[in-house]
Amino acid sequence: MRTLIANIGFAAKCDAKILITGETGVGKEVVARLIHDRSKRASAPLVTINCAGLQDSLLESELFGHVRGSFTGAYQDKSGLLEMAPNGTVFMDEVGEMSTRMQVVLLRFLETGEIQRVGANRAHTRVNVRLITATNRDLQAHMASGAFREDLYFRLNVIRLIVPPLRERQEDIPLFVDHYLSTFSAQHGTRRPRVAPPVMDVLMTHPWPGNVRELRNMIERLVLRADGDSITLDDLPADMLPVTQAVEPIRPAARIESGPLTDELADRMIGGGEPFWHVVYPAFMARHLTCADVQAIVRRGLEQTNGNYRSLVQLFNMPSTDYRRFLRFLRKHHCHLPFQPFRVPPVRGLAEPLRAAESGASQLETSAT
């Protein structure tokens, strides 16, 4: 990254064409903007265009403009982006997605600097712009297959900047996390949460196939769903947790035994009024409790609530709004127990009404998960 930053400063001092390569989401447009902002063209416009998002005719019209009547919908003459950035910079992203025809059109402009609008029979004007291109494709392989012109590649590849993927610069992750926590907390008007150390360990080891863009979206999602002041492992998607974080479910035939520790924790909640999230949850996430321990605590609660999980939420001193969160936690870590064995057998004559009530409760608990 130090080499990249030094090369950005070097590239900003000249007007040579620049080709930026790197995986999707690494911040190639950010690099282009840094170059423009540090160059002598900073006071002029910077215009961007994504070559992968437009068909040939539209891409050519966006770049070079068109004359009235050149195609359906062309009701008046229109200037292209190249004309709209005099003495400025044009950033063309995903240049490797251009068709062979558009590559020829772009090559002609690079050779002459002249703008010929779509539908015109002669050059309209000559512009002074700096061209920065970017791609996440392997242009060398594209040239070997004939999908990208060699002469265009060598014209664009005057200064080559390679942006490394996020997994190769893990020391940058805490900086990005800190920046985006502040950014999205201010943007959404929420309190800035704190990232628990185990969460940061997961973020540091995640491969981030979507690079900085994926990390940015992840932090925004965590800021929006964070409960209280801290982001915990329970807030992360299940596929991000390493294998060592997963707890093996116990066999259905296994006996769930209570012990002094589980009884103490259950008493602190049921008799002492302490909430589940402060008593059991931190101990489980710190690996001081096993899945069987949590199931023993849940079993004791279900025995008192007649198998009712909504009543169990209240028994464990959680707000009623935590019902879905509590069930998600239990199922995610394989600590959930079926409620049916804890239901008291119905009195004769009341079997049908109770069976209907149990069926409705079962549907509610299933939908909550």
C-alpha positions, 0 to 999 in steps of 0.5 A, spaced: 500 500 500 505 504 501 508 503 494 501 504 491 500 511 495 507 513 492 505 511 485 499 515 486 503 521 487 507 520 481 502 519 477 498 525 479 504 529 477 503 528 469 498 527 464 500 520 462 494 515 461 493 510 467 491 503 467 488 501 474 487 493 475 485 489 481 479 485 484 472 488 484 471 492 490 478 494 492 477 501 490 479 502 483 475 509 483 478 511 489 485 511 486 482 515 480 479 520 484 485 521 488 490 522 482 485 527 479 484 531 486 492 531 487 493 533 479 493 540 476 487 538 473 483 538 480 479 544 479 476 541 472 471 536 472 472 528 473 467 524 470 466 517 470 463 512 466 462 504 467 463 501 460 460 494 462 453 497 464 451 500 457 450 497 450 455 499 444 450 505 441 449 508 448 456 507 450 459 511 444 453 516 445 455 517 452 462 518 451 462 522 444 455 525 444 450 525 438 447 529 433 439 530 432 436 524 428 442 520 429 437 514 432 431 513 435 430 518 441 435 523 439 431 529 439 437 534 439 444 535 439 448 532 445 455 533 448 458 527 450 462 526 457 469 527 453 466 534 451 463 535 458 470 535 462 475 540 458 482 540 461 479 535 466 479 527 467 475 521 464 475 515 468 472 509 464 471 503 469 470 496 467 474 497 460 475 490 459 468 489 458 468 493 451 466 490 445 471 490 439 468 495 435 468 500 441 475 498 442 476 501 435 472 507 436 476 509 443 483 507 439 481 512 434 480 518 439 486 516 443 490 517 436 487 523 434 484 527 440 478 528 436 471 528 438 466 525 432 459 525 435 454 519 433 451 520 426 456 526 424 460 525 418 466 529 421 470 531 427 466 536 431 472 538 436 478 536 439 478 536 447 484 536 452 482 530 457 486 525 461 484 518 461 484 513 467 481 506 465 480 500 470 478 493 470 478 487 474 479 483 468 486 479 466 487 483 460 493 479 458 489 473 457 483 477 453 489 479 448 491 472 448 484 470 446 483 476 441 477 479 446 482 485 447 486 489 442 493 489 443 494 496 440 489 499 445 492 495 451 499 498 450 496 505 449 492 505 456 498 501 459 502 507 460 502 507 468 500 501 471 497 501 478 495 495 481 490 495 487 491 489 492 485 485 495 483 486 502 485 479 504 493 481 502 492 487 507 489 485 513 492 491 517 488 495 514 481 492 516 481 495 523 482 502 520 476 501 515 472 498 520 473 504 525 472 509 519 465 506 517 463 505 524 463 513 525 460 514 518 454 510 518 453 511 525 452 519 523 449 517 517 443 513 520 443 517 527 445 511 531 450 511 537 456 508 535 457 501 537 463 498 540 466 492 536 468 486 541 475 483 540 472 476 538 468 480 532 474 483 530 478 477 530 473 474 525 473 480 521 481 480 520 481 472 518 475 473 513 477 472 506 473 478 503 471 476 496 468 482 495 474 486 498 472 493 501 465 494 498 463 487 502 466 490 508 463 497 507 456 493 507 457 489 512 459 494 517 453 498 515 449 492 516 452 491 523 451 498 525 443 498 523 442 491 527 447 492 533 443 492 540 446 496 545 453 498 545 457 492 542 457 488 536 458 481 538 459 474 534 451 473 534 450 479 530 455 476 524 452 472 519 453 464 520 457 463 514 463 468 517 464 464 523 470 460 523 469 452 524 472 453 531 466 457 533 461 452 531 458 447 537 456 440 535 449 439 537 448 433 542 445 427 540 437 426 541 438 420 545 443 424 550 441 426 557 442 433 558 445 433 565 444 440 570 450 441 574 452 446 579 454 452 574 448 451 570 444 451 576 447 457 579 446 461 572 439 459 572 438 461 579 441 468 577 436 469 572 430 466 575 430 468 582 435 474 581 432 478 576 439 478 571 437 478 564 440 472 559 444 476 555 448 478 561 449 471 564 449 466 559 450 469 553 457 472 554 459 465 558 457 461 552 460 466 547 467 466 551 466 458 551 465 457 558 459 454 557 457 448 552 451 447 548 449 442 553 450 447 559 445 452 555 440 446 553 440 444 561 438 452 563 433 452 557 430 445 559 429 448 567 426 454 564 421 450 559 419 446 565 417 452 569 413 455 563 410 449 561 414 449 554 412 456 552 418 460 549 415 466 550 414 466 557 421 463 557 423 470 554 420 473 560 422 468 565 430 470 563 428 477 564 429 479 556 424 484 553 418 481 549 421 484 543 427 479 544 423 473 542 425 472 535 433 474 537 433 469 543 430 463 538 435 465 533 441 464 538 438 458 540 437 455 533 444 458 530 448 454 536 444 448 536 441 449 543 434 449 541 429 444 545 422 442 542 417 444 547 412 438 546 415 434 552 415 440 557 407 441 556 403 438 561 398 433 559 391 436 558 385 434 562 380 429 559 375 434 556 379 439 554 384 436 549 381 439 543 382 446 545 389 445 548 391 441 542 389 447 538 392 452 542 399 448 542 398 448 534 398 455 534 404 456 539 408 451 534 406 455 528 409 462 532 415 459 534 417 456 527 415 463 524 420 466 528 426 462 526 
